[in-house]
């Protein structure tokens, strides 16, 4: 039992340090050696848990990244209450809650999409699953809003969902270029205008 716990803790340490390095330095430039140096464990400990960096990368996407998006942007969409208010609160509150560290480094999911989303089918599928889950939750909420008459019925739910995701991920990337929140504030104003246009 103690050995199993020790093994799980070492695996979580590898995941945590790898996530941090991928987020700060990029996936391609982060080597297994660099990850294991950060953990202060031997390289053998890495190969006890993972066959290669690709396997680790998939686990980072399916565990770390997917969980972050779910907690921040997916699960809140399933709350009870006015659908329009939930949509507005989820996007506005999320953007306002980011730390300076998160603003500096952007969205870890979007960073990986831009860095490795086009060169490995296995990464592509894992990253696409995150976006598709988010999109489905948005469509469901928008459809609910139409039914309860808080969102305009003529709005294309799928188009609104992908627009909101794309704009959100876009500003997370653009914000990395700036030293202050002016561009983020301008985006928030634009987002508020768009959301008012789909409100019933």
Buried (B, 14 or more C-beta within 10 A) or exposed (E): EEEEEEEEEBBEBBBBBBBBBBBEEBBEEBEBEEBBEBBEBEEEBBEEBBEEBEEBBBBBBBEBBBEBBBEBBBEBBEEEEBBBEBBBBBBBEBBEEBEEEBBEBBBBBBBBBBBBBEEBEEBBEBBEEBBEBBBBBBBBBBBBBBEEEBBBEEBEBBEBBBBBBEBBBEBBBEBEEEEEBEEBEEBBEEBEEBBEEBBE
